[in-house]
Amino acid sequence: MTRCRPRIHARPARVAHLMSDDLSLRKHTSAASSRLRWRLWLTRAALTLVTMAALAYAAAVGYMWVRQEQLLFAPDVLAADQGLKLDDDVHEVFVDVADAKLHALHLRLPNPRGVVFYLHGNTGSVQRWFVDADLYRRANFDLFMLDYRGYGKSSGRIESEAQLQADVRAAWQQIAPLYAGKRRVIHGRSLGTALAAQLSATVRPELTVLVSPYSSLEALIAEMYPWVPSFVLRYPLHTDRAVMQMRTPLLIVHGARDTFITLEHARRLASLKADAQLVVVPDAGHGNIVDSAGYRNALRVPLEAP
């Protein structure tokens, strides 16, 4: 009779195999758990970064909305009683508007051919802008230059585009009747170009001059700050729309080296009015164009024309 040998090593071998499988499973589970934790961490980190970026963007946009006037307008403020060094034929004038009084300088000649109603740029005050009176004396034109609210001796503060337009119209209505039957020229410089064009489209002067203009402030801001949504801008200042409504002569003067408001803005405006005249001053930038011979000649010719 043959005896069966006991399988002494069968159970330990199976246990070892099972233990090996269990160890492999634990290693696999641990690796999978580590990968899952890593993915969760990456997801949370990405969400945190996206949230922080969104909050930063919202804060920047909110800042643009709340601080818009401080970003767009940079006036020099003068005391109401501050004396100005003026020639004998230059006089201080005040214009009453809603909740404010606007200050202006007015060059008055004995028998002028007309008046240049001048709307300046976004910085300084008439104390700095009123520096080329001889150009207008030689052309025998009076010069009226207005300070916006909060500029120079003007009281109040700028609160909306509609308010700016209303203030400019009030100043025009006070000055224009003095020149009935004479040539009236509305002159806008930089920021003032949109206001000048908007006024001209309504009152139809004999000539409008836009120096260093922008097609619209909305377009200019989009070039400088493409991340700013257009709805944030409360001062779109559409020069282009006003130019399309103008029915009187338009002269546009722009510096070829202007890197702040590029020449393309002037070209676009000129293309919107068939009889618009565009003068490009080759050696002029944005800040020095009024000092150039090209600008002076461009302005002198229409002023001295019969």
GIMO-V862190 format. One record per pair of residues at least 24 apart in sequence whose ideal C-beta (glycine too) atoms are under 7 Angstrom apart, sorted by the first residue. I is the first residue (numbers start at 1). GAP is how many residues later the second one is. Records with the same first field share a line. If there is no record, write none. Layout:
# GIMO-V862190
I=GAP ; GAP
This chain:
# GIMO-V862190
61=167 ; 168 ; 171
64=164 ; 168
65=167
68=166 ; 167
69=89
72=50 ; 163
73=49 ; 77 ; 85
74=48 ; 49
75=50 ; 75 ; 76
76=48 ; 49 ; 51 ; 52 ; 76
77=73
78=47 ; 49 ; 74 ; 75
80=73
84=43
87=46
90=43
95=75 ; 76 ; 79
97=70 ; 73
99=57
100=49 ; 54 ; 55 ; 56
101=53 ; 54
102=44 ; 45 ; 47 ; 52 ; 65 ; 69
103=44 ; 49 ; 50 ; 51
104=40 ; 41 ; 42 ; 43 ; 67
105=25 ; 40
106=36 ; 38
107=26 ; 29 ; 35 ; 36
108=34
109=28 ; 31 ; 33
112=28 ; 29 ; 30 ; 70
113=27 ; 28 ; 69 ; 70
114=27 ; 65 ; 68 ; 69 ; 70 ; 71
115=26 ; 27 ; 29 ; 60 ; 64 ; 69
116=25 ; 27 ; 69 ; 71
117=27 ; 55 ; 58 ; 67 ; 68 ; 69 ; 70
118=25 ; 26 ; 27 ; 69
119=27 ; 49 ; 68 ; 69 ; 70 ; 73 ; 76 ; 77
120=25 ; 69 ; 72
121=68 ; 69 ; 70 ; 71
122=68 ; 69
125=26 ; 27
126=26
127=25
132=158
135=161
139=161 ; 164 ; 165
141=162
144=31
146=25
160=74
161=73 ; 74 ; 76
164=31
165=30 ; 33
168=27 ; 31
169=30
172=27 ; 31
185=24
188=25
193=46
194=43 ; 44 ; 45 ; 48
197=42 ; 45 ; 46 ; 49
198=44
200=46 ; 48
201=41 ; 44 ; 45
204=43 ; 44
205=43
206=42
207=41 ; 42 ; 44 ; 95
208=38 ; 40 ; 42
209=42 ; 44 ; 90
210=42 ; 59
211=42 ; 78 ; 84
212=42 ; 43 ; 46 ; 49 ; 74 ; 77
213=26 ; 39 ; 52 ; 53 ; 56
214=25 ; 47 ; 51
215=24 ; 25 ; 50 ; 53 ; 54
216=24
220=41
239=30
240=28 ; 29 ; 32
243=26 ; 29 ; 30
244=28
246=27
249=26
250=26
251=26 ; 28 ; 47 ; 51
252=24 ; 25 ; 26
253=26 ; 28 ; 42 ; 45
254=26
255=26 ; 29 ; 30 ; 31 ; 34
256=24 ; 25 ; 26 ; 28
257=26 ; 27 ; 28
258=27 ; 28
259=26
260=26
261=25
